[in-house]
Amino acid sequence: MKKDGHTDVASSRRMCKMIIEDANDILDALPRDSETALPTWWTNKLAKVSAYINGARDYLVYSDSPMEEPREEMDENDDDENEMDETENEDQITVGDYTTRHFDICPSAQELYSDISSKTDMVHLVVESMMLQDMLFKLEKQAIAMDNADEDMVEKAQHYADMIMSLAREMGLEEEHSYVEDVHMAKIKELAMEDEDDMLPPSAKMVMHAS
């Protein structure tokens, strides 16, 4: 660790290699039978790690200046909840040891997950779904703030949405999660289309509007 609180690239590469080795060990050790039940505490840990790895990847891959200023920094204890003020926290949902960070953008998700225990007992899937929705909603907030969404953002958001809907099917709650595609993916795609329109020459815009 350097004096400015940053870790050098070599150390980060070593940690990434360790993560890859650990992930391969886990894949090799997982039962071949997909029906085998795994402990909830273990799957919750895996879901949390997945979210953190996605966040670390996003910072380097999607940040304009990843080596200068992070968009969002986690404190030393990885306590994301401390970054929310009291007003935002009122709109968030807690299940187990996970509290959402971006559910304030989706009243439908708040309503569904505030009473999710009465709809399913698959807690590990619930937590994983909440984490994925947090990442989707965060992307949507970024797109709204920038007033556009590029192709990479749409592709990434769709990947999250597909995983959320896959979990929803496993929980038997696919219809209840319709807001994922109908509201949030629709908004991101709408912003992407507006961005494409802005890049067209005036003559092309006139033809499109005339048609």
Salt bridges, closest charged atoms under 4 A:
ASP4 OD1 - HIS6 ND1 3.43
ASP58 OD1 - ARG57 NE 2.88
ASP58 OD1 - LYS156 NZ 2.44
GLU72 OE1 - ARG101 NH2 3.54
GLU72 OE1 - LYS138 NZ 3.48
ASP80 OD2 - ARG101 NH1 4.00
GLU83 OE1 - ARG101 NH2 2.68
ASP104 OD1 - LYS141 NZ 2.93
ASP115 OD2 - LYS119 NZ 3.47
GLU140 OE1 - HIS184 ND1 2.47
GLU174 OE2 - ARG169 NH1 3.34
